[in-house]
Amino acid sequence: MGSIVSHSARSAMTVSLDQIFGSLTMRQLSAIVQALERGYYNLPKRNISIEEMARNAGIARSTFEEHLRKAETKLLLAIRPYARIAYISRNKDEKL
């Protein structure tokens, strides 16, 4: 048997939805889904504001923003180990 090529192993990794989204509350998940669907994270960003998304959700701007920021933080922390694996693997591949 041959050795596994590193990019093959990297692309074959699977992660469950629960591992990524399991720590989010429904309000946080709702805020992040709305932001994604409304283009808040597009580059260039669509002309959508926190205020408009909060109004659409029927909550105060500060509350919506808190849900969104907490969701962002939890998602980044959830993918941190996978980002690190990708970084180390890519860095190793580039040195070869």
Secondary structure, DSSP 8 states (H G I E B T S, - for coil): -----HHHHHHH----HHHHHTT--HHHHHHHHHHHHTTTTSSS--S--HHHHHHHHTS-HHHHHHHHHHHHHHHHHHHHHHHHHHHHHHHHHHH-
